[in-house]
Amino acid sequence: MSEQDARVEKAMQTLEAYVGSLSAAAGENAEYASDLWERIKRSPGVLKELAYYHDYGNFWGQHKVAGYSLTDILVWQVDHFKAYLDRHEEVNRWKPERLFLHSLDVMLQMEQDPAPYVAKLQGETGTDFVGKFKEF
């Protein structure tokens, strides 16, 4: 194994462990972490998003699906999260790791079939955008 291959393998192991630790902090089980990691490995763009977040603690934001970045997906999730603020159930309110992981998960699903998510991202938001409302 070349030195570069060894570095790549170590980086992948580090990211796999990171997904596991984020999943545990998010209240997700090991099966969720394993499934998510397997899907992340098959998506170069989502893998880069995860690696950047791991290394810098910020969003890379360069990978887009149907024009939407990880940040867009996260904002959409936060809009949903706001609806739960008055409830007492344990939800994403106390788990930023869950918001991040679920954003990665949604992006992976969008890569397979973006249309349903584009409709949700455009229709389920408190933010106005051109074309959101039809004139009567």
Phi, psi and omega per residue, in radians:
M1 nan 2.290 3.140
S2 -1.251 2.856 3.117
E3 -1.059 -0.700 3.136
Q4 -1.159 -0.741 3.095
D5 -1.070 -0.685 3.118
A6 -1.128 -0.701 3.097
R7 -1.130 -0.742 3.130
V8 -1.110 -0.774 3.128
E9 -1.059 -0.752 3.115
K10 -1.126 -0.725 3.114
A11 -1.092 -0.723 3.130
M12 -1.146 -0.690 3.086
Q13 -1.120 -0.695 3.112
T14 -1.098 -0.768 -3.131
L15 -1.203 -0.656 3.086
E16 -1.065 -0.785 3.105
A17 -1.113 -0.648 3.125
Y18 -1.105 -0.773 3.083
V19 -1.057 -0.705 3.101
G20 -1.093 -0.763 -3.133
S21 -1.227 -0.669 3.070
L22 -1.114 -0.711 3.138
S23 -1.096 -0.762 3.110
A24 -1.087 -0.778 3.117
A25 -1.121 -0.493 -3.139
A26 -1.464 -0.082 -3.124
G27 1.457 0.279 3.117
E28 -1.632 2.724 -3.123
N29 -1.536 3.017 -3.102
A30 -1.114 -0.561 3.112
E31 -1.122 -0.719 3.088
Y32 -1.061 -0.828 -3.119
A33 -1.044 -0.785 -3.121
S34 -1.117 -0.795 3.128
D35 -1.096 -0.790 -3.140
L36 -1.085 -0.783 -3.132
W37 -1.069 -0.750 3.133
E38 -1.048 -0.676 3.131
R39 -1.307 -0.643 3.106
I40 -1.084 -0.733 -3.125
K41 -1.017 -0.500 -3.104
R42 -1.518 -0.031 -3.125
S43 -2.097 1.772 -3.135
P44 -0.969 -0.680 -3.120
G45 -1.170 -0.792 3.141
V46 -1.221 -0.617 3.076
L47 -1.063 -0.733 3.101
K48 -1.138 -0.680 3.095
E49 -1.052 -0.800 3.135
L50 -1.108 -0.803 -3.120
A51 -1.081 -0.738 -3.141
Y52 -1.112 -0.772 3.126
Y53 -1.091 -0.735 3.110
H54 -1.053 -0.802 -3.042
D55 -1.337 -0.624 -2.989
Y56 -2.074 -0.207 -3.133
G57 1.253 0.279 3.115
N58 -2.328 2.946 3.110
F59 -1.485 2.400 3.052
W60 -1.262 -0.868 3.018
G61 1.283 0.175 -3.112
Q62 -1.593 -0.480 3.133
H63 -1.394 2.208 -3.131
K64 -2.273 2.544 3.042
V65 -2.162 2.145 -3.111
A66 0.938 0.578 3.104
G67 1.499 0.036 -3.091
Y68 -1.905 2.365 3.119
S69 -1.727 3.033 3.082
L70 -1.039 -0.638 3.114
T71 -1.105 -0.733 3.103
D72 -1.045 -0.750 3.141
I73 -1.142 -0.730 3.130
L74 -1.084 -0.756 3.128
V75 -1.092 -0.728 3.093
W76 -1.043 -0.758 3.111
Q77 -1.115 -0.680 3.135
V78 -1.119 -0.640 3.050
D79 -0.998 -0.737 3.087
H80 -1.185 -0.704 3.139
F81 -1.017 -0.686 -3.135
K82 -1.031 -0.570 3.128
A83 -1.137 -0.386 -3.118
Y84 -1.633 -0.081 -3.035
L85 -1.034 -0.527 -3.127
D86 -1.530 -0.039 3.138
R87 -1.652 2.777 -3.092
H88 -1.708 -0.088 -3.118
E89 -1.169 2.696 3.067
E90 -1.373 1.943 3.135
V91 -2.289 -2.801 -3.095
N92 -1.052 -0.233 -3.090
R93 -0.857 -0.727 -3.078
W94 -1.876 0.193 -3.045
K95 -2.327 1.404 3.100
P96 -1.072 -0.479 3.098
E97 -1.088 -0.658 3.131
R98 -1.152 -0.732 3.101
L99 -1.030 -0.790 -3.129
F100 -1.117 -0.886 -3.121
L101 -1.077 -0.719 -3.134
H102 -1.216 -0.500 3.037
S103 -1.148 -0.754 3.065
L104 -1.068 -0.746 -3.134
D105 -1.077 -0.792 3.114
V106 -1.093 -0.722 3.130
M107 -1.073 -0.722 3.097
L108 -1.089 -0.722 3.104
Q109 -1.174 -0.636 3.097
M110 -1.111 -0.589 3.110
E111 -1.081 -0.532 3.135
Q112 -1.425 -0.697 -3.105
D113 -2.728 1.593 -3.032
P114 -1.283 -0.471 -2.975
A115 -0.929 -0.872 -3.120
P116 -1.080 -0.611 -3.123
Y117 -1.332 -0.628 3.071
V118 -1.061 -0.752 3.108
A119 -1.057 -0.737 3.123
K120 -1.187 -0.780 -3.131
L121 -1.069 -0.616 -3.129
Q122 -1.482 -0.487 -3.053
G123 -1.735 -0.406 -3.074
E124 -1.915 1.098 -3.128
T125 -2.496 2.608 3.062
G126 -1.485 -0.105 -3.097
T127 -1.600 2.345 3.076
D128 -1.451 2.552 3.038
F129 -2.542 2.809 -3.108
V130 -1.016 2.218 3.109
G131 1.581 -0.034 -3.129
K132 -1.159 -0.723 -3.106
F133 -1.878 2.385 3.084
K134 -1.571 2.434 3.100
E135 -1.417 2.492 -3.132
F136 -1.782 nan nan
